[in-house]
Amino acid sequence: MSLEDTATRHQVFLQRYATGLARRFGNELFDTYQAVLDALDEVDVTSARAARLATLQLDIEQLLSSSYDASKVKMMGELAELAEAEIAFSSQLLSANTSINTVVPAVEQVTAAYMVKKFEASPRSMVSLESAVNNFGKSTAAGIKRAVKDGIVMGETNVTIANNIRRQQVIAKRHADTIARTATNHVSNVARSETYHANADIVTGYEWLATLDSRTTLVCASRDGIVYTVSDESPKPPAHFNCRSTTVPVIDPEYDVSPPEAQRQARGKDGKRQKVKANTTYGQWLKKQPASFQNEYFSKFKNGDEKAKLFRRGGLPIDKFVDANGAEYSLDQLKSLNPLEFDKAGL
C-alpha cells in the first residue's frame, strides 16, 4: 500500500476519533449548561432581591470556570494519548517505506510541540491549540453570563432566560465540534512533522495530501501535491478550522522502497470510494469530474459559477484561485491576474 493510500485511510480513522472526542466534549458542555439551568431554577429572577441575583450570577460564573477547567484537562489528556499513538503511526509509515531504521521522537517532545506550535485558523491568522481552547471557554462562558445578566436587567422571566441560554448552547456545541476536530488534526500533523525532523537524513521534504472529495476547501485543494521542505516556516495542516488535510514524507531515493504503482483514495459525484494514481493532485482529479460535480464544488465559494467556468473553460489551475497565504482571490483580482483565462471562459 502506498504512503498516500495509507495516510488517507488513517485520516478516516482520525475523523472517527475526532467525532468521538467531539461527542465527549459536547457531553461535558451539555452537563455544564444543565448545571447553569438548575442554578437558575432555584431563583425567581423577577422577584428576587438584588443581593440574591448578584449571588446567582457569581455562582454561575464559578460553575462555568470550574467546569471548563475540568473539560480542558480531560481533552488535553485525551490528546496526549492521541499524540503517542500518532508518533507510533508516523514512525511506522516512514519505516515501512524505507530500507533503514528510523528515529522515533520522544512523546514529551511532540507534546511540547503541539502545545506551542500554531496552526492556521484562517489565511494570515495563526493560533495555538491552548489559545483556541481557552478562547472557546471564555467566549462560551461570556455568552451564558450575558444571557443571565441581560435577562435580569430587562426584567425577563426564568423561562425566557433559560431559552436564551439554550440558544447559546446550540452555537457552543458547533464550536466544540470544531475545536475537537481541529485539535485532533493538529496533534496528528505535529507528530508527523516531528517524525520528519527526527529523520532529516532520509526525509527530503513532505507532500501536502488533501482529501479528494467535494468538501475540500480551495486552500487545501491548491496545496495538494505540493512538496515542502521540512522546516517550521513551511505550511502544515490544519490550514483552517475543521481541516482534514495531512502530509506524507518524501523519502530520499537511496532509501525509498515504496511500491512503484502507488494509489490514493478519492470520492466522486456518486459518493463511492475510488482509487486514483498516488501522484494525482486535487486539480487533476477535479478536471476529470463531471461539470455538475465541478459546479457543485465551486458553489461553496463566492462567485462560484464564474469560478467553475474559469476552471473548466478557462483552464485556470486550482492553485491560482488563492494567494500564497491561502486567501481566496476576489473575481476582480482573478481577472486582473489572469485576463487570458477570463477571455477563454467567456467572462
ZAMIFI-763853 format. One record per residue (C-alpha): residue number from 0; x, y, z; residue in one letter. Coordinates in pm, 1 decimal. Example, Ala and Ser with C-alpha at 12.3 -4.5 7.8 and 13.67 -1.06 7.14 Angstrom:
BEGIN
k = 0	X = 1230.0	Y = -450.0	Z = 780.0	r = A $
k = 1	X = 1367.0	Y = -106.0	Z = 714.0	r = S $
This chain:
BEGIN
k = 0	X = 0.0	Y = 0.0	Z = 0.0	r = M $
k = 1	X = 132.3	Y = 345.6	Z = -91.9	r = S $
k = 2	X = 221.5	Y = 623.5	Z = 150.8	r = L $
k = 3	X = -68.9	Y = 828.2	Z = 16.3	r = E $
k = 4	X = -322.7	Y = 546.9	Z = 48.0	r = D $
k = 5	X = -206.1	Y = 454.7	Z = 398.2	r = T $
k = 6	X = -219.8	Y = 816.8	Z = 511.6	r = A $
k = 7	X = -566.3	Y = 867.6	Z = 357.5	r = T $
k = 8	X = -703.1	Y = 557.8	Z = 527.6	r = R $
k = 9	X = -555.1	Y = 676.4	Z = 853.8	r = H $
k = 10	X = -730.0	Y = 1012.2	Z = 812.2	r = Q $
k = 11	X = -1061.6	Y = 825.4	Z = 805.7	r = V $
k = 12	X = -971.1	Y = 673.1	Z = 1141.7	r = F $
k = 13	X = -869.6	Y = 1014.8	Z = 1274.5	r = L $
k = 14	X = -1200.1	Y = 1167.7	Z = 1167.2	r = Q $
k = 15	X = -1384.9	Y = 892.9	Z = 1352.7	r = R $
k = 16	X = -1169.6	Y = 956.7	Z = 1658.1	r = Y $
k = 17	X = -1241.9	Y = 1330.3	Z = 1629.3	r = A $
k = 18	X = -1614.8	Y = 1256.4	Z = 1614.8	r = T $
k = 19	X = -1586.0	Y = 1063.8	Z = 1940.6	r = G $
k = 20	X = -1378.9	Y = 1337.3	Z = 2101.8	r = L $
k = 21	X = -1632.4	Y = 1597.9	Z = 1989.5	r = A $
k = 22	X = -1915.0	Y = 1389.3	Z = 2135.7	r = R $
k = 23	X = -1738.8	Y = 1353.6	Z = 2471.1	r = R $
k = 24	X = -1651.1	Y = 1723.9	Z = 2476.4	r = F $
k = 25	X = -2011.1	Y = 1802.9	Z = 2381.9	r = G $
k = 26	X = -2145.0	Y = 1587.4	Z = 2666.4	r = N $
k = 27	X = -1927.7	Y = 1780.5	Z = 2911.4	r = E $
k = 28	X = -2067.3	Y = 2100.4	Z = 2764.4	r = L $
k = 29	X = -2425.9	Y = 1974.0	Z = 2799.8	r = F $
k = 30	X = -2367.1	Y = 1895.2	Z = 3168.4	r = D $
k = 31	X = -2233.4	Y = 2246.1	Z = 3222.0	r = T $
k = 32	X = -2535.5	Y = 2409.9	Z = 3060.1	r = Y $
k = 33	X = -2768.6	Y = 2186.3	Z = 3259.6	r = Q $
k = 34	X = -2596.2	Y = 2286.6	Z = 3583.0	r = A $
k = 35	X = -2644.7	Y = 2652.7	Z = 3491.0	r = V $
k = 36	X = -3014.0	Y = 2594.5	Z = 3418.9	r = L $
k = 37	X = -3051.9	Y = 2410.3	Z = 3750.6	r = D $
k = 38	X = -2894.8	Y = 2704.2	Z = 3934.4	r = A $
k = 39	X = -3129.9	Y = 2941.0	Z = 3752.7	r = L $
k = 40	X = -3431.4	Y = 2731.2	Z = 3855.8	r = D $
k = 41	X = -3351.7	Y = 2789.1	Z = 4222.1	r = E $
k = 42	X = -3415.8	Y = 3163.9	Z = 4197.1	r = V $
k = 43	X = -3718.7	Y = 3353.8	Z = 4067.7	r = D $
k = 44	X = -3531.2	Y = 3634.5	Z = 3894.8	r = V $
k = 45	X = -3840.0	Y = 3854.8	Z = 3863.6	r = T $
k = 46	X = -3893.9	Y = 3877.7	Z = 4241.1	r = S $
k = 47	X = -3553.6	Y = 3808.4	Z = 4399.9	r = A $
k = 48	X = -3363.6	Y = 4084.2	Z = 4579.2	r = R $
k = 49	X = -3055.9	Y = 4241.7	Z = 4421.5	r = A $
k = 50	X = -2818.4	Y = 4063.6	Z = 4660.5	r = A $
k = 51	X = -2965.1	Y = 3723.2	Z = 4572.5	r = R $
k = 52	X = -2937.9	Y = 3798.1	Z = 4199.8	r = L $
k = 53	X = -2575.4	Y = 3902.7	Z = 4243.3	r = A $
k = 54	X = -2506.7	Y = 3574.6	Z = 4426.3	r = T $
k = 55	X = -2673.5	Y = 3380.5	Z = 4143.9	r = L $
k = 56	X = -2450.2	Y = 3543.0	Z = 3884.9	r = Q $
k = 57	X = -2140.2	Y = 3475.8	Z = 4095.1	r = L $
k = 58	X = -2240.8	Y = 3110.9	Z = 4142.5	r = D $
k = 59	X = -2288.8	Y = 3069.0	Z = 3767.6	r = I $
k = 60	X = -1952.2	Y = 3233.0	Z = 3696.9	r = E $
k = 61	X = -1772.2	Y = 2998.0	Z = 3937.9	r = Q $
k = 62	X = -1958.5	Y = 2697.1	Z = 3799.7	r = L $
k = 63	X = -1856.2	Y = 2785.7	Z = 3445.4	r = L $
k = 64	X = -1492.7	Y = 2840.0	Z = 3542.1	r = S $
k = 65	X = -1456.9	Y = 2506.3	Z = 3721.9	r = S $
k = 66	X = -1648.3	Y = 2313.9	Z = 3453.4	r = S $
k = 67	X = -1442.8	Y = 2449.2	Z = 3164.0	r = Y $
k = 68	X = -1118.1	Y = 2389.1	Z = 3351.1	r = D $
k = 69	X = -1219.3	Y = 2025.9	Z = 3409.3	r = A $
k = 70	X = -1325.9	Y = 1979.6	Z = 3044.6	r = S $
k = 71	X = -998.9	Y = 2127.0	Z = 2920.6	r = K $
k = 72	X = -794.7	Y = 1892.8	Z = 3140.6	r = V $
k = 73	X = -987.8	Y = 1590.9	Z = 3008.8	r = K $
k = 74	X = -947.3	Y = 1696.8	Z = 2646.7	r = M $
k = 75	X = -575.2	Y = 1763.7	Z = 2683.6	r = M $
k = 76	X = -534.8	Y = 1425.3	Z = 2848.2	r = G $
k = 77	X = -701.7	Y = 1253.0	Z = 2553.9	r = E $
k = 78	X = -491.3	Y = 1449.3	Z = 2306.1	r = L $
k = 79	X = -173.8	Y = 1342.8	Z = 2488.0	r = A $
k = 80	X = -275.3	Y = 978.9	Z = 2440.7	r = E $
k = 81	X = -353.7	Y = 1050.7	Z = 2075.4	r = L $
k = 82	X = -9.5	Y = 1207.3	Z = 2030.2	r = A $
k = 83	X = 157.3	Y = 888.8	Z = 2149.8	r = E $
k = 84	X = -45.8	Y = 681.2	Z = 1903.9	r = A $
k = 85	X = 26.3	Y = 924.1	Z = 1619.5	r = E $
k = 86	X = 400.1	Y = 911.0	Z = 1687.1	r = I $
k = 87	X = 384.1	Y = 533.4	Z = 1652.0	r = A $
k = 88	X = 183.2	Y = 556.2	Z = 1328.6	r = F $
k = 89	X = 407.3	Y = 822.8	Z = 1172.9	r = S $
k = 90	X = 717.8	Y = 620.5	Z = 1253.8	r = S $
k = 91	X = 562.8	Y = 303.5	Z = 1110.3	r = Q $
k = 92	X = 452.9	Y = 492.2	Z = 797.7	r = L $
k = 93	X = 811.3	Y = 601.0	Z = 741.9	r = L $
k = 94	X = 986.9	Y = 276.9	Z = 834.8	r = S $
k = 95	X = 755.4	Y = 68.4	Z = 613.3	r = A $
k = 96	X = 876.1	Y = 261.9	Z = 310.1	r = N $
k = 97	X = 1247.1	Y = 290.1	Z = 385.2	r = T $
k = 98	X = 1536.9	Y = 46.7	Z = 386.0	r = S $
k = 99	X = 1689.5	Y = 160.2	Z = 717.0	r = I $
k = 100	X = 1578.5	Y = 203.1	Z = 1078.1	r = N $
k = 101	X = 1402.2	Y = 528.0	Z = 1160.4	r = T $
k = 102	X = 1419.9	Y = 753.4	Z = 1465.9	r = V $
k = 103	X = 1111.4	Y = 782.3	Z = 1687.3	r = V $
k = 104	X = 1067.4	Y = 1126.5	Z = 1850.4	r = P $
k = 105	X = 1002.6	Y = 1139.0	Z = 2225.1	r = A $
k = 106	X = 641.5	Y = 1178.1	Z = 2341.4	r = V $
k = 107	X = 741.1	Y = 1474.5	Z = 2560.1	r = E $
k = 108	X = 895.6	Y = 1644.8	Z = 2257.3	r = Q $
k = 109	X = 580.1	Y = 1607.2	Z = 2049.0	r = V $
k = 110	X = 351.1	Y = 1710.0	Z = 2336.4	r = T $
k = 111	X = 550.1	Y = 2028.5	Z = 2392.1	r = A $
k = 112	X = 547.4	Y = 2097.1	Z = 2017.3	r = A $
k = 113	X = 171.2	Y = 2069.7	Z = 1962.0	r = Y $
k = 114	X = 104.6	Y = 2296.9	Z = 2259.2	r = M $
k = 115	X = 345.4	Y = 2565.8	Z = 2137.4	r = V $
k = 116	X = 329.3	Y = 2545.1	Z = 1757.7	r = K $
k = 117	X = 49.6	Y = 2741.3	Z = 1594.8	r = K $
k = 118	X = -183.6	Y = 2638.6	Z = 1314.6	r = F $
k = 119	X = -376.0	Y = 2840.3	Z = 1056.5	r = E $
k = 120	X = -715.4	Y = 2939.8	Z = 1192.6	r = A $
k = 121	X = -768.6	Y = 3124.2	Z = 863.3	r = S $
k = 122	X = -539.8	Y = 3281.4	Z = 599.7	r = P $
k = 123	X = -284.9	Y = 3511.0	Z = 771.7	r = R $
k = 124	X = -417.2	Y = 3414.5	Z = 1116.4	r = S $
k = 125	X = -223.1	Y = 3173.0	Z = 1335.0	r = M $
k = 126	X = -337.5	Y = 3036.6	Z = 1671.4	r = V $
k = 127	X = -203.9	Y = 2788.6	Z = 1926.3	r = S $
k = 128	X = -407.4	Y = 2491.9	Z = 2044.9	r = L $
k = 129	X = -419.4	Y = 2617.3	Z = 2402.3	r = E $
k = 130	X = -530.0	Y = 2961.1	Z = 2287.4	r = S $
k = 131	X = -806.7	Y = 2813.7	Z = 2071.3	r = A $
k = 132	X = -938.9	Y = 2601.9	Z = 2360.3	r = V $
k = 133	X = -913.5	Y = 2890.8	Z = 2608.4	r = N $
k = 134	X = -1087.6	Y = 3132.9	Z = 2371.5	r = N $
k = 135	X = -1369.6	Y = 2882.6	Z = 2325.3	r = F $
k = 136	X = -1417.2	Y = 2857.4	Z = 2701.6	r = G $
k = 137	X = -1408.2	Y = 3232.8	Z = 2751.0	r = K $
k = 138	X = -1648.5	Y = 3314.4	Z = 2467.3	r = S $
k = 139	X = -1895.2	Y = 3041.1	Z = 2565.7	r = T $
k = 140	X = -1893.4	Y = 3146.6	Z = 2931.0	r = A $
k = 141	X = -1935.2	Y = 3509.6	Z = 2827.9	r = A $
k = 142	X = -2243.7	Y = 3418.9	Z = 2623.2	r = G $
k = 143	X = -2408.2	Y = 3246.5	Z = 2919.0	r = I $
k = 144	X = -2324.5	Y = 3523.5	Z = 3166.1	r = K $
k = 145	X = -2452.6	Y = 3784.5	Z = 2921.6	r = R $
k = 146	X = -2781.7	Y = 3597.3	Z = 2876.2	r = A $
k = 147	X = -2833.6	Y = 3588.1	Z = 3254.4	r = V $
k = 148	X = -2723.6	Y = 3946.3	Z = 3320.1	r = K $
k = 149	X = -2922.7	Y = 4096.6	Z = 3032.5	r = D $
k = 150	X = -3227.3	Y = 3894.2	Z = 3131.0	r = G $
k = 151	X = -3214.6	Y = 4025.9	Z = 3485.3	r = I $
k = 152	X = -3166.1	Y = 4386.4	Z = 3370.2	r = V $
k = 153	X = -3452.4	Y = 4359.6	Z = 3117.4	r = M $
k = 154	X = -3686.1	Y = 4201.2	Z = 3371.3	r = G $
k = 155	X = -3720.0	Y = 3876.5	Z = 3175.2	r = E $
k = 156	X = -3866.0	Y = 3563.1	Z = 3329.8	r = T $
k = 157	X = -3669.7	Y = 3248.5	Z = 3414.7	r = N $
k = 158	X = -3823.4	Y = 3075.7	Z = 3113.4	r = V $
k = 159	X = -3706.5	Y = 3345.3	Z = 2871.9	r = T $
k = 160	X = -3353.9	Y = 3348.3	Z = 3015.2	r = I $
k = 161	X = -3338.1	Y = 2968.2	Z = 3002.4	r = A $
k = 162	X = -3442.4	Y = 2970.9	Z = 2637.5	r = N $
k = 163	X = -3170.9	Y = 3225.1	Z = 2557.7	r = N $
k = 164	X = -2914.6	Y = 3002.5	Z = 2731.2	r = I $
k = 165	X = -3030.1	Y = 2700.2	Z = 2528.9	r = R $
k = 166	X = -2982.4	Y = 2900.5	Z = 2208.4	r = R $
k = 167	X = -2627.7	Y = 2974.4	Z = 2322.5	r = Q $
k = 168	X = -2584.6	Y = 2601.3	Z = 2381.8	r = Q $
k = 169	X = -2659.6	Y = 2515.9	Z = 2017.9	r = V $
k = 170	X = -2391.2	Y = 2757.1	Z = 1898.0	r = I $
k = 171	X = -2141.8	Y = 2633.9	Z = 2158.4	r = A $
k = 172	X = -2198.0	Y = 2271.5	Z = 2052.7	r = K $
k = 173	X = -2098.3	Y = 2356.6	Z = 1693.9	r = R $
k = 174	X = -1788.7	Y = 2537.1	Z = 1814.6	r = H $
k = 175	X = -1696.7	Y = 2246.3	Z = 2044.4	r = A $
k = 176	X = -1714.3	Y = 2007.0	Z = 1748.5	r = D $
k = 177	X = -1485.7	Y = 2236.1	Z = 1550.2	r = T $
k = 178	X = -1232.0	Y = 2262.1	Z = 1832.4	r = I $
k = 179	X = -1222.6	Y = 1883.5	Z = 1882.2	r = A $
k = 180	X = -1180.3	Y = 1806.4	Z = 1510.8	r = R $
k = 181	X = -917.2	Y = 2073.5	Z = 1454.6	r = T $
k = 182	X = -723.7	Y = 1976.3	Z = 1767.1	r = A $
k = 183	X = -717.3	Y = 1612.7	Z = 1652.6	r = T $
k = 184	X = -571.9	Y = 1704.4	Z = 1313.8	r = N $
k = 185	X = -323.4	Y = 1947.2	Z = 1468.6	r = H $
k = 186	X = -185.7	Y = 1686.9	Z = 1711.1	r = V $
k = 187	X = -163.0	Y = 1426.9	Z = 1436.1	r = S $
k = 188	X = 23.3	Y = 1655.2	Z = 1198.1	r = N $
k = 189	X = 263.6	Y = 1782.4	Z = 1462.5	r = V $
k = 190	X = 350.7	Y = 1420.1	Z = 1544.4	r = A $
k = 191	X = 409.1	Y = 1361.9	Z = 1171.1	r = R $
k = 192	X = 620.1	Y = 1677.8	Z = 1140.3	r = S $
k = 193	X = 835.8	Y = 1593.6	Z = 1443.1	r = E $
k = 194	X = 897.1	Y = 1248.4	Z = 1293.4	r = T $
k = 195	X = 1019.3	Y = 1412.5	Z = 971.8	r = Y $
k = 196	X = 1253.0	Y = 1638.9	Z = 1170.4	r = H $
k = 197	X = 1391.8	Y = 1340.6	Z = 1363.7	r = A $
k = 198	X = 1466.9	Y = 1162.0	Z = 1035.5	r = N $
k = 199	X = 1600.5	Y = 1454.7	Z = 833.6	r = A $
k = 200	X = 1879.5	Y = 1234.1	Z = 695.1	r = D $
k = 201	X = 1629.1	Y = 1032.0	Z = 488.7	r = I $
k = 202	X = 1325.2	Y = 1265.4	Z = 461.9	r = V $
k = 203	X = 1391.4	Y = 1532.3	Z = 199.1	r = T $
k = 204	X = 1052.7	Y = 1700.8	Z = 234.8	r = G $
k = 205	X = 683.8	Y = 1632.2	Z = 275.9	r = Y $
k = 206	X = 388.1	Y = 1634.1	Z = 37.5	r = E $
k = 207	X = 57.4	Y = 1801.3	Z = 122.2	r = W $
k = 208	X = -226.2	Y = 1548.8	Z = 96.0	r = L $
k = 209	X = -578.7	Y = 1690.0	Z = 71.7	r = A $
k = 210	X = -897.0	Y = 1482.2	Z = 69.1	r = T $
k = 211	X = -1022.1	Y = 1414.8	Z = -283.3	r = L $
k = 212	X = -1391.8	Y = 1494.1	Z = -242.0	r = D $
k = 213	X = -1634.4	Y = 1785.1	Z = -281.1	r = S $
k = 214	X = -1589.1	Y = 1916.2	Z = 74.0	r = R $
k = 215	X = -1224.4	Y = 2019.5	Z = 40.4	r = T $
k = 216	X = -1152.1	Y = 2392.6	Z = 66.1	r = T $
k = 217	X = -971.4	Y = 2589.8	Z = -202.6	r = L $
k = 218	X = -665.8	Y = 2642.2	Z = 15.5	r = V $
k = 219	X = -621.0	Y = 2268.0	Z = 72.8	r = C $
k = 220	X = -702.3	Y = 2184.7	Z = -289.6	r = A $
k = 221	X = -442.8	Y = 2436.8	Z = -405.3	r = S $
k = 222	X = -172.4	Y = 2284.4	Z = -183.5	r = R $
k = 223	X = -245.7	Y = 1921.4	Z = -266.0	r = D $
k = 224	X = 59.1	Y = 1751.0	Z = -418.0	r = G $
k = 225	X = 298.5	Y = 2035.4	Z = -334.6	r = I $
k = 226	X = 624.6	Y = 1922.9	Z = -175.0	r = V $
k = 227	X = 753.1	Y = 2144.4	Z = 105.6	r = Y $
k = 228	X = 1085.6	Y = 2148.4	Z = 287.1	r = T $
k = 229	X = 1089.6	Y = 2016.3	Z = 643.1	r = V $
k = 230	X = 1104.3	Y = 2342.1	Z = 837.5	r = S $
k = 231	X = 894.2	Y = 2536.8	Z = 1086.4	r = D $
k = 232	X = 828.4	Y = 2801.9	Z = 821.3	r = E $
k = 233	X = 664.3	Y = 2561.5	Z = 572.6	r = S $
k = 234	X = 281.8	Y = 2544.9	Z = 586.1	r = P $
k = 235	X = 127.2	Y = 2242.5	Z = 755.2	r = K $
k = 236	X = -223.7	Y = 2117.4	Z = 820.7	r = P $
k = 237	X = -457.2	Y = 2222.0	Z = 966.3	r = P $
k = 238	X = -489.2	Y = 2508.1	Z = 717.7	r = A $
k = 239	X = -817.4	Y = 2620.0	Z = 876.3	r = H $
k = 240	X = -1067.3	Y = 2504.5	Z = 1137.4	r = F $
k = 241	X = -1212.6	Y = 2159.9	Z = 1051.6	r = N $
k = 242	X = -923.8	Y = 2093.3	Z = 811.9	r = C $
k = 243	X = -886.8	Y = 1727.2	Z = 704.7	r = R $
k = 244	X = -556.5	Y = 1751.4	Z = 516.6	r = S $
k = 245	X = -244.4	Y = 1561.1	Z = 616.5	r = T $
k = 246	X = 108.3	Y = 1505.4	Z = 482.4	r = T $
k = 247	X = 327.9	Y = 1218.5	Z = 366.2	r = V $
k = 248	X = 708.9	Y = 1208.9	Z = 373.3	r = P $
k = 249	X = 921.0	Y = 1246.5	Z = 60.8	r = V $
k = 250	X = 1196.0	Y = 990.2	Z = 110.4	r = I $
k = 251	X = 1547.9	Y = 1012.1	Z = -29.0	r = D $
k = 252	X = 1550.3	Y = 776.3	Z = -333.1	r = P $
k = 253	X = 1853.2	Y = 597.3	Z = -188.5	r = E $
k = 254	X = 1636.3	Y = 466.6	Z = 96.5	r = Y $
k = 255	X = 1290.0	Y = 465.9	Z = -64.9	r = D $
k = 256	X = 1125.8	Y = 122.7	Z = -101.0	r = V $
k = 257	X = 772.0	Y = 247.5	Z = -173.0	r = S $
k = 258	X = 568.4	Y = 45.1	Z = -428.1	r = P $
k = 259	X = 606.8	Y = 182.6	Z = -785.5	r = P $
k = 260	X = 234.9	Y = 163.6	Z = -874.7	r = E $
k = 261	X = 106.9	Y = 364.1	Z = -579.7	r = A $
k = 262	X = -255.6	Y = 477.6	Z = -541.2	r = Q $
k = 263	X = -468.8	Y = 704.4	Z = -322.7	r = R $
k = 264	X = -838.8	Y = 720.5	Z = -241.4	r = Q $
k = 265	X = -1098.7	Y = 961.9	Z = -376.3	r = A $
k = 266	X = -1474.9	Y = 1009.6	Z = -354.6	r = R $
k = 267	X = -1654.1	Y = 1131.1	Z = -669.9	r = G $
k = 268	X = -2005.2	Y = 1251.3	Z = -752.1	r = K $
k = 269	X = -2171.6	Y = 919.6	Z = -665.6	r = D $
k = 270	X = -2013.4	Y = 929.1	Z = -319.7	r = G $
k = 271	X = -1840.6	Y = 595.3	Z = -366.4	r = K $
k = 272	X = -1473.3	Y = 545.4	Z = -288.6	r = R $
k = 273	X = -1242.3	Y = 501.9	Z = -585.9	r = Q $
k = 274	X = -869.6	Y = 462.6	Z = -641.5	r = K $
k = 275	X = -654.7	Y = 703.0	Z = -845.6	r = V $
k = 276	X = -279.8	Y = 723.0	Z = -900.1	r = K $
k = 277	X = -95.0	Y = 847.5	Z = -593.5	r = A $
k = 278	X = 60.1	Y = 1140.1	Z = -782.0	r = N $
k = 279	X = -283.4	Y = 1269.4	Z = -890.1	r = T $
k = 280	X = -334.3	Y = 1619.1	Z = -747.9	r = T $
k = 281	X = -668.4	Y = 1765.2	Z = -645.0	r = Y $
k = 282	X = -676.0	Y = 1988.9	Z = -952.5	r = G $
k = 283	X = -605.4	Y = 1698.0	Z = -1187.7	r = Q $
k = 284	X = -870.5	Y = 1486.3	Z = -1020.0	r = W $
k = 285	X = -1130.4	Y = 1766.6	Z = -1028.7	r = L $
k = 286	X = -1064.2	Y = 1819.2	Z = -1401.6	r = K $
k = 287	X = -1180.7	Y = 1461.8	Z = -1466.2	r = K $
k = 288	X = -1505.3	Y = 1502.7	Z = -1271.2	r = Q $
k = 289	X = -1835.6	Y = 1585.4	Z = -1448.4	r = P $
k = 290	X = -1925.7	Y = 1951.4	Z = -1497.8	r = A $
k = 291	X = -2209.8	Y = 1910.1	Z = -1247.0	r = S $
k = 292	X = -1961.1	Y = 1796.9	Z = -980.6	r = F $
k = 293	X = -1728.4	Y = 2086.7	Z = -1058.0	r = Q $
k = 294	X = -2021.4	Y = 2330.0	Z = -1035.8	r = N $
k = 295	X = -2123.7	Y = 2180.9	Z = -701.9	r = E $
k = 296	X = -1768.8	Y = 2212.1	Z = -571.3	r = Y $
k = 297	X = -1725.1	Y = 2578.5	Z = -665.9	r = F $
k = 298	X = -2077.7	Y = 2668.8	Z = -549.8	r = S $
k = 299	X = -1945.5	Y = 2673.3	Z = -190.4	r = K $
k = 300	X = -1733.4	Y = 2976.3	Z = -270.6	r = F $
k = 301	X = -1822.0	Y = 3335.8	Z = -358.4	r = K $
k = 302	X = -1883.7	Y = 3379.9	Z = -734.2	r = N $
k = 303	X = -1886.7	Y = 3001.8	Z = -763.9	r = G $
k = 304	X = -2048.7	Y = 2993.6	Z = -1110.2	r = D $
k = 305	X = -1781.8	Y = 3217.8	Z = -1258.8	r = E $
k = 306	X = -1501.0	Y = 3029.1	Z = -1085.3	r = K $
k = 307	X = -1629.8	Y = 2696.3	Z = -1214.6	r = A $
k = 308	X = -1621.5	Y = 2837.3	Z = -1570.4	r = K $
k = 309	X = -1272.2	Y = 2975.2	Z = -1514.7	r = L $
k = 310	X = -1155.4	Y = 2632.6	Z = -1401.6	r = F $
k = 311	X = -1333.8	Y = 2431.8	Z = -1672.2	r = R $
k = 312	X = -1335.4	Y = 2658.6	Z = -1978.5	r = R $
k = 313	X = -1056.2	Y = 2899.3	Z = -1894.1	r = G $
k = 314	X = -816.0	Y = 2629.7	Z = -1778.1	r = G $
k = 315	X = -722.1	Y = 2821.9	Z = -1462.7	r = L $
k = 316	X = -536.2	Y = 2581.8	Z = -1228.1	r = P $
k = 317	X = -689.4	Y = 2525.2	Z = -885.5	r = I $
k = 318	X = -390.5	Y = 2679.8	Z = -706.8	r = D $
k = 319	X = -448.1	Y = 3013.1	Z = -886.3	r = K $
k = 320	X = -773.7	Y = 3079.1	Z = -701.4	r = F $
k = 321	X = -591.5	Y = 3162.2	Z = -376.9	r = V $
k = 322	X = -290.0	Y = 3372.0	Z = -281.9	r = D $
k = 323	X = 29.3	Y = 3242.0	Z = -119.1	r = A $
k = 324	X = -138.5	Y = 3253.5	Z = 222.7	r = N $
k = 325	X = -442.5	Y = 3056.3	Z = 111.3	r = G $
k = 326	X = -682.6	Y = 3353.1	Z = 99.2	r = A $
k = 327	X = -934.3	Y = 3337.1	Z = -184.8	r = E $
k = 328	X = -895.6	Y = 3596.0	Z = -459.2	r = Y $
k = 329	X = -1198.1	Y = 3805.5	Z = -546.3	r = S $
k = 330	X = -1332.0	Y = 3787.4	Z = -900.1	r = L $
k = 331	X = -1178.8	Y = 4128.3	Z = -980.1	r = D $
k = 332	X = -839.5	Y = 4015.2	Z = -850.3	r = Q $
k = 333	X = -858.9	Y = 3694.8	Z = -1054.4	r = L $
k = 334	X = -942.4	Y = 3893.3	Z = -1368.1	r = K $
k = 335	X = -650.8	Y = 4127.5	Z = -1310.9	r = S $
k = 336	X = -410.1	Y = 3836.4	Z = -1262.0	r = L $
k = 337	X = -549.5	Y = 3602.7	Z = -1530.2	r = N $
k = 338	X = -704.1	Y = 3804.8	Z = -1818.7	r = P $
k = 339	X = -641.2	Y = 3534.0	Z = -2082.3	r = L $
k = 340	X = -823.7	Y = 3270.7	Z = -1881.0	r = E $
k = 341	X = -1118.5	Y = 3508.3	Z = -1839.4	r = F $
k = 342	X = -1135.4	Y = 3551.6	Z = -2218.1	r = D $
k = 343	X = -1126.4	Y = 3175.0	Z = -2271.2	r = K $
k = 344	X = -1404.8	Y = 3127.6	Z = -2017.3	r = A $
k = 345	X = -1617.4	Y = 3393.6	Z = -2190.4	r = G $
k = 346	X = -1635.2	Y = 3609.5	Z = -1878.8	r = L $
